[in-house]
Amino acid sequence: MAGMSHSMQHYRERLMMPYLSGVYLGINGLSDSYLIVDGPMCAFYKVEQLQGNHDTVAELTRLALPPRITHSNLHVDGAMMGEEGHLETVLRQVNAIGDAGAIFVVGSSCSQLIGRDTARVLGSLGDDAGAPLLEIPSNVLSGDWLDGYAATLSVLARSAPLARRRPARRPRVGIVGRLFSRHEGDVKGDLVELERMTTALGAELVSVWLSGQRFADLAEIGRADVIVSLPYAREAAAVVASRAGATLVEAPLPLSFAETEKFLSRLGEALGRERPARDFAEAEKAALAAPLLFLIEQYLLDTRWALVVDRHAAPGWLALAEEAGAQPVILCCPHREGPIDHPAILAEDRSFPVVFGANPGWLAALADARKANPYDFLIGNGQVAQFAPPSSAQFFEFGYPSYSYHPILPAPTLGFRGEAHLVERLAELAARRKLMEHA
């Protein structure tokens, strides 16, 4: 942009969504929750990235009912004078609505800088509170959207009542740490696949955190014998397992055949169902092998992929690229730096660079990768669509936020069927490109 200083241009090019975005995702995953952001009005307008754009059916800002995300209208003068009346007033207003399963409060950067004692303000309602009042740690100055989502689930893990486990015929499983980003077909399809895999091992899936349930329904996870920890909320899973007296199993996100087999293997071992886990995996692969192989050989083999996905989804996408015979040319994670659990990342002879969106150099790295090894697919969220070279690469939208892809019916990304669906979407892009070239 003309006239923009070098430092401002670097700031503009950062690819890292803020802490509050992750908190909003957590609130969106609980159908009767409310959130008060102790901050100025701009906190309310940040909801637009999610409401109606990423999630077409979200109900965070409602026309006929009060919004489920609001703010305390904290401004400079009020912050300087230590004013707390607005926050208490909004708390009472939200509480008076009467349909809240839980009311959350999180501080903005203003609230954090003045050292607001939010716990004391929450305590001022005393017995007047009709719903649990829960404070989410205000790490807005140092955290990103992954931190915000994980922190929200950690608050739930410590605060939500848990049902008591009773004897049952089948082992029961709870899953904590699935990213519930929207009420659309991809997330719904993932929930179907998680239940289908659990059932195939002879177990009952009693709860997934989060899955769009009510706050009171979170208690069902207390009945689980085994808690599966997925990477978006490891701490929360450990807390729930400890409180419930359940076995904790850390598993990868089951994205790709390879990561799904690891997921099934670890769950099967915890349940004493190793053989059913292997049998299910083999049956799934056998059923999908022929059509997948056809699409891969026709459209994806030897293609080059630029991956702009979060670090929890990255292992699955790297495995999927290997299974499709494709070559990753760069991995960019749209958040601050963090560990990535995949052998290709740790290898000394890694063939592609790994960068993080918090570093302003990510865009230059993407451009360098394109020059050195032009990629066929740019796979990433809606924010990176503008960086897809229009004449040489196909843009494949995946992750949060997604602005153009809105499946209505179940369209999973997890499990064996999830890989099949991702491959067919990629193949369709490549096939359409070939058709247009010969039109």
KACORGI-V816493 format. One line per field, one symbol per residue. ss: DSSP state (h for helix, s for strand, l for the rest). A space follows every 50 residues. Layout:
ss = ???
//
This chain:
ss = lllllhhhhhhhlllllshhhhhhhhhhllllsssssslllhhhhhhhhl slllslllllllllllllsssllllhhhhhhlllhhhhhhhhhhhhhlll lsssssslhhhhhllllhhhhhhllhhhlllssssslllllllshhhhhh hhhhhhhhhllllllllllllsssssllllllllhhhhhhhhhhhhhhhh lllssssssllllllhhhhhhhhllsssslhhhhhhhhhhhhhhllssss llllllhhhhhhhhhhhhhhhllhhhhhhhhhhhhhhhhhhhhhhhhhhh lllsssssllhhhhhhhhhhhhhlllssssssslllllllllhhhhllll llsssslllllhhhhhhhhhhhllllsssslhhhhhhllllllsssslll llllllllllllllhhhhhhhhhhhhhhhhhhhhhhhll
//
